[in-house]
């Protein structure tokens, strides 16, 4: 077994996860060759085969490894294209979950579920998994159409029926405890909708994606008024009245995503924090005007400061999400989140 990646990055007490594609960027299709899959870095395209990937994860140990896959993250009309991508994924799956599986007893290999928005092809793929009797503890859904600007999924509800059918197809007797990973960057409203569809793990790329644009999140991650599940209607009505964005200007800006664009010149003389009442390091120490200046002068610290705030706000949301599930007020929390994002 290779050296632990967790030890290399001084995070040996944390779970390490290897994903082949960078989900904070659009997936580039049409560059694969045969049974090889193209991955992209600053050096350009690299083609990887099963042998190359196998050699890498033998030399560098990760706790969880996502099996390589091929799919599309946009609308695809050609069933032939989808089937070709699926066959390429199938060759990797057969390699890792077939004869090679015993080599990776200390690593959990995650099953990619592919097929774009084509139920027929997705069922073809899941039928192959069942016939092959592959055992896996977790799966990750790919092939959802993403918004070209925000890179988030276009509509979680669009895939509700498809997800339910695929879940049912891959769940065998005694397999109900498989965990399910949501592969794309997701706003809080999209996260709570995905949780209702049974997703357990989410990528943390959403804060990174908006930070690279110079955006700061202004959604409220929690509200103590919603924590009593026995007074759902009354408490929710009260909480609706108290959900306010931090100022009138932000109220007008990007209502769907609840972010502010710090590249906008109007923030050059705004000496308030990124978000009122936020206790993160960035909001305590820096103003919107200062961050605007850093972005304008292309200082690298601008993105560092924004990232601290965006991660803090996003992680606080997830902490409250977990609490709402554990303490039986998820429905109230969901309404609170969707109301902010104009989804209720």
C-alpha positions as CSV (number, residue, x, y, z in Angstrom):
1,X,0.0,0.0,0.0
2,X,1.3,3.5,-0.9
3,X,2.0,6.4,1.3
4,X,-1.0,8.1,2.9
5,X,-2.1,11.3,1.2
6,X,-3.5,12.4,4.5
7,X,-0.1,12.2,6.1
8,X,1.4,14.1,3.1
9,X,-0.9,17.1,3.6
10,X,-0.7,16.9,7.4
11,X,-4.4,15.9,7.8
12,X,-3.9,12.2,8.9
13,X,-7.0,12.4,11.2
14,X,-9.3,13.3,8.3
15,X,-10.8,11.2,5.5
16,X,-9.2,11.7,2.1
17,X,-11.2,11.5,-1.1
18,X,-9.9,11.3,-4.7
19,X,-12.0,12.6,-7.5
20,X,-10.8,12.3,-11.1
21,X,-12.5,15.4,-12.5
22,X,-12.5,18.9,-10.9
23,X,-16.2,19.6,-10.2
24,X,-15.6,23.3,-9.8
25,X,-15.1,23.5,-13.6
26,X,-17.3,22.4,-16.5
27,X,-16.6,18.9,-17.7
28,X,-14.9,18.9,-21.1
29,X,-16.4,16.3,-23.4
30,X,-15.2,14.8,-26.7
31,X,-11.5,14.5,-25.7
32,X,-11.5,10.8,-24.6
33,X,-9.8,8.1,-26.7
34,X,-10.9,4.5,-26.7
35,X,-11.1,3.3,-23.1
36,X,-9.0,6.2,-21.9
37,X,-10.5,9.2,-20.1
38,X,-9.1,12.7,-20.4
39,X,-8.4,14.7,-17.3
40,X,-7.4,18.3,-17.3
41,X,-4.8,20.4,-15.4
42,X,-2.9,23.6,-16.0
43,X,-0.6,21.5,-18.2
44,X,-3.5,20.5,-20.4
45,X,-5.0,17.1,-21.2
46,X,-3.7,13.8,-19.8
47,X,-5.2,10.5,-20.9
48,X,-5.6,7.9,-18.1
49,X,-6.3,4.2,-18.5
50,X,-7.2,1.7,-15.8
51,X,-3.6,0.7,-15.5
52,X,-2.3,4.2,-14.9
53,X,-5.0,5.0,-12.4
54,X,-4.4,1.6,-10.6
55,X,-0.7,2.4,-10.4
56,X,-1.4,5.8,-8.9
57,X,-3.7,4.8,-6.1
58,X,-1.4,1.9,-5.2
59,X,1.4,4.4,-4.7
60,X,-0.7,7.1,-3.0
61,X,-3.3,5.9,-0.5
62,X,-6.7,7.6,-0.3
63,X,-9.5,6.5,2.1
64,X,-12.2,6.9,-0.6
65,X,-11.6,6.8,-4.4
66,X,-14.1,7.7,-7.0
67,X,-14.0,5.3,-9.9
68,X,-13.2,7.1,-13.2
69,X,-16.2,7.9,-15.4
70,X,-17.3,9.6,-18.5
71,X,-20.5,11.6,-18.8
72,X,-21.9,14.9,-19.8
73,X,-22.9,17.9,-17.7
74,X,-25.0,19.6,-20.4
75,X,-28.0,18.7,-22.5
76,X,-27.3,15.8,-24.9
77,X,-29.7,14.7,-27.6
78,X,-27.7,11.8,-29.0
79,X,-28.3,8.5,-27.2
80,X,-25.3,7.1,-29.1
81,X,-23.0,9.7,-27.4
82,X,-24.4,8.9,-24.0
83,X,-24.0,5.1,-24.6
84,X,-20.4,5.6,-25.7
85,X,-19.6,7.5,-22.5
86,X,-21.4,4.9,-20.5
87,X,-19.4,2.0,-22.1
88,X,-16.2,3.8,-21.3
89,X,-17.3,4.2,-17.6
90,X,-18.3,0.5,-17.6
91,X,-14.8,-0.6,-18.6
92,X,-13.4,1.2,-15.6
93,X,-16.1,-0.1,-13.3
94,X,-15.5,-3.7,-14.5
95,X,-11.8,-3.2,-13.8
96,X,-12.0,-1.9,-10.3
97,X,-15.0,-3.8,-9.0
98,X,-14.0,-7.1,-10.8
99,X,-10.7,-8.8,-10.6
100,X,-8.8,-5.8,-9.1
101,X,-11.1,-5.2,-6.1
102,X,-9.1,-7.3,-3.7
103,X,-6.1,-5.0,-4.3
104,X,-7.9,-2.1,-2.7
105,X,-9.2,-3.6,0.5
106,X,-8.1,-0.5,2.5
107,X,-9.7,1.9,0.1
108,X,-13.4,2.4,-0.5
109,X,-14.1,2.6,-4.3
110,X,-17.2,4.8,-5.0
111,X,-19.5,3.7,-7.8
112,X,-20.2,6.4,-10.5
113,X,-23.8,6.5,-11.7
114,X,-23.9,7.9,-15.2
115,X,-26.2,8.3,-18.2
116,X,-27.1,12.0,-18.3
117,X,-30.8,12.7,-18.4
118,X,-31.6,9.5,-20.2
119,X,-33.5,7.0,-18.1
120,X,-33.1,4.2,-20.6
121,X,-29.3,4.4,-20.6
122,X,-29.2,4.8,-16.8
123,X,-31.2,1.7,-16.3
124,X,-28.9,-0.2,-18.8
125,X,-26.0,0.8,-16.6
126,X,-27.6,-0.2,-13.3
127,X,-28.7,-3.5,-14.8
128,X,-25.1,-4.2,-15.6
129,X,-24.1,-3.4,-12.0
130,X,-26.8,-5.8,-10.7
131,X,-25.9,-8.6,-13.1
132,X,-22.3,-8.3,-12.2
133,X,-23.2,-8.4,-8.5
134,X,-20.7,-5.6,-7.6
135,X,-20.5,-4.6,-4.0
136,X,-20.1,-0.9,-3.1
137,X,-20.9,1.2,0.0
138,X,-21.3,4.5,-1.8
139,X,-22.3,6.0,-5.1
140,X,-21.9,9.3,-6.8
141,X,-24.4,10.7,-9.4
142,X,-23.0,12.3,-12.5
143,X,-24.6,13.6,-15.7
144,X,-26.8,16.4,-14.2
145,X,-27.1,19.5,-16.4
146,X,-25.4,22.5,-14.9
147,X,-25.9,26.2,-15.3
148,X,-23.1,27.5,-17.5
149,X,-22.6,30.6,-15.3
150,X,-23.0,29.4,-11.7
151,X,-21.9,25.8,-12.5
152,X,-24.5,24.5,-10.1
153,X,-27.2,22.0,-11.2
154,X,-29.9,23.7,-13.2
155,X,-32.8,22.1,-11.3
156,X,-32.7,19.4,-8.6
157,X,-36.4,18.6,-9.0
158,X,-35.9,17.9,-12.7
159,X,-34.0,14.7,-11.8
160,X,-36.2,13.6,-8.8
161,X,-38.0,10.7,-10.6
162,X,-34.8,9.6,-12.3
163,X,-32.9,9.5,-9.0
164,X,-35.6,7.6,-7.2
165,X,-35.7,4.9,-10.0
166,X,-31.9,4.5,-10.1
167,X,-31.8,4.3,-6.3
168,X,-34.3,1.6,-6.3
169,X,-32.4,-0.3,-9.1
170,X,-29.1,-0.4,-7.2
171,X,-30.5,-1.1,-3.8
172,X,-30.4,-4.8,-3.1
173,X,-31.4,-6.7,0.1
174,X,-29.4,-5.5,3.1
175,X,-27.9,-2.6,1.0
176,X,-30.1,0.2,2.4
177,X,-27.2,1.9,4.2
178,X,-25.2,2.9,1.1
179,X,-24.2,6.6,1.2
180,X,-24.9,8.8,-1.8
181,X,-22.8,11.7,-3.0
182,X,-24.0,14.9,-4.9
183,X,-21.2,15.7,-7.4
184,X,-21.9,19.4,-8.3
185,X,-21.5,22.7,-6.5
186,X,-24.8,23.4,-4.8
187,X,-26.5,26.5,-3.3
188,X,-28.1,25.9,0.1
189,X,-31.6,25.6,-1.4
190,X,-30.3,23.0,-3.8
191,X,-28.7,21.1,-0.9
192,X,-31.9,20.8,1.1
193,X,-33.7,19.6,-1.9
194,X,-31.0,17.0,-2.6
195,X,-31.1,15.9,1.1
196,X,-34.8,15.1,0.6
197,X,-33.8,12.8,-2.2
198,X,-31.4,10.9,0.0
199,X,-28.0,12.5,-0.7
200,X,-25.6,12.3,2.3
201,X,-22.4,14.0,1.1
202,X,-21.8,17.2,-0.9
203,X,-18.8,18.7,-2.6
204,X,-17.4,21.8,-0.9
205,X,-16.8,23.5,-4.2
206,X,-19.6,26.0,-4.1
207,X,-17.8,28.6,-1.9
208,X,-14.7,28.2,-4.2
209,X,-16.7,28.8,-7.4
210,X,-18.3,32.0,-6.2
211,X,-15.1,33.2,-4.6
212,X,-13.2,33.0,-7.9
213,X,-15.9,35.4,-9.3
214,X,-15.4,37.9,-6.5
215,X,-18.7,37.1,-4.8
216,X,-19.7,36.9,-1.2
217,X,-22.6,35.0,0.2
218,X,-25.3,36.8,2.2
219,X,-27.8,34.1,3.0
220,X,-28.7,33.4,6.6
221,X,-27.4,29.9,7.6
222,X,-29.7,29.5,10.6
223,X,-32.6,31.0,12.6
224,X,-33.3,29.9,16.2
225,X,-37.0,30.5,15.8
226,X,-37.5,27.4,13.7
227,X,-36.1,24.8,16.1
228,X,-39.3,23.9,17.7
229,X,-41.0,21.3,15.4
230,X,-44.2,21.3,17.6
231,X,-45.0,24.9,16.5
232,X,-44.2,24.7,12.9
233,X,-46.8,27.0,11.4
234,X,-46.6,29.7,14.0
235,X,-42.8,29.7,14.2
236,X,-42.3,29.6,10.4
237,X,-44.6,32.6,9.9
238,X,-42.6,34.5,12.5
239,X,-39.3,33.5,10.9
240,X,-40.5,34.6,7.5
241,X,-41.0,38.1,8.8
242,X,-37.4,38.2,10.2
243,X,-35.6,36.9,7.1
244,X,-33.9,40.1,5.8
245,X,-31.0,40.6,3.5
246,X,-28.4,42.8,4.9
247,X,-29.3,46.0,3.0
248,X,-31.5,47.4,0.3
249,X,-28.8,47.2,-2.4
250,X,-28.2,43.6,-1.7
251,X,-32.0,43.0,-1.8
252,X,-31.9,44.0,-5.5
253,X,-28.8,42.1,-6.4
254,X,-28.9,38.5,-7.6
255,X,-32.0,37.5,-5.7
256,X,-31.7,33.9,-6.9
257,X,-28.2,33.2,-5.6
258,X,-28.0,35.5,-2.6
259,X,-24.5,36.8,-3.3
260,X,-23.0,40.2,-3.7
261,X,-20.5,41.0,-6.4
262,X,-17.6,42.8,-4.8
263,X,-16.2,43.8,-8.3
264,X,-19.0,46.3,-8.5
265,X,-17.8,49.9,-8.1
266,X,-20.7,50.8,-5.8
267,X,-18.9,48.9,-3.0
268,X,-15.8,51.1,-3.3
269,X,-17.1,53.3,-0.5
270,X,-19.1,50.7,1.4
271,X,-17.4,50.4,4.8
272,X,-19.7,47.7,6.2
273,X,-18.8,44.0,6.6
274,X,-19.5,41.5,3.9
275,X,-22.6,40.4,5.8
276,X,-24.2,42.0,8.8
277,X,-23.9,40.0,12.1
278,X,-21.5,37.5,10.5
279,X,-18.8,36.5,13.0
280,X,-16.2,35.1,10.6
281,X,-12.6,36.5,10.5
282,X,-13.2,38.4,7.3
283,X,-16.3,40.2,8.4
284,X,-14.7,41.1,11.7
285,X,-11.6,42.6,10.1
286,X,-12.3,43.8,6.6
287,X,-14.9,46.0,4.8
288,X,-16.5,45.6,1.5
289,X,-14.6,48.7,0.2
290,X,-11.3,47.2,1.2
291,X,-12.1,43.9,-0.6
292,X,-13.3,45.8,-3.7
293,X,-9.9,47.6,-3.7
294,X,-8.0,44.3,-3.5
295,X,-10.1,42.8,-6.4
296,X,-9.6,46.0,-8.4
297,X,-5.8,45.9,-7.9
298,X,-5.8,42.1,-8.5
299,X,-4.3,41.3,-5.1
300,X,-4.3,37.6,-4.3
301,X,-5.4,38.2,-0.7
302,X,-8.9,39.3,-2.0
303,X,-9.8,35.8,-2.8
304,X,-8.3,34.5,0.5
305,X,-10.5,36.9,2.5
306,X,-13.6,36.1,0.4
307,X,-13.0,32.4,0.7
308,X,-12.8,32.6,4.5
309,X,-16.2,34.2,4.6
310,X,-17.9,32.0,2.0
311,X,-16.6,28.8,3.6
312,X,-17.6,30.0,7.1
313,X,-21.1,30.8,6.0
314,X,-21.5,27.6,4.0
315,X,-20.2,25.4,6.7
316,X,-22.4,27.0,9.3
317,X,-25.3,26.2,7.1
318,X,-24.3,22.5,7.0
319,X,-23.9,22.5,10.7
320,X,-27.4,23.7,11.1
321,X,-28.6,21.3,8.5
322,X,-27.2,18.3,10.4
323,X,-28.7,19.7,13.6
324,X,-32.1,20.0,12.0
325,X,-32.1,16.4,10.9
326,X,-30.8,15.1,14.3
327,X,-33.3,17.2,16.3
328,X,-36.4,16.8,14.0
329,X,-36.9,20.2,12.6
330,X,-35.6,19.7,9.1
331,X,-39.0,20.6,7.5
332,X,-38.9,24.0,9.2
333,X,-35.3,24.5,8.3
334,X,-36.0,23.6,4.6
335,X,-38.8,26.2,4.5
336,X,-36.5,28.8,6.1
337,X,-33.8,28.2,3.4
338,X,-36.2,28.0,0.4
339,X,-38.0,31.1,1.5
340,X,-34.7,33.0,1.3
341,X,-34.0,31.8,-2.2
342,X,-37.5,32.6,-3.3
343,X,-38.4,28.9,-3.7
344,X,-41.4,28.8,-1.4
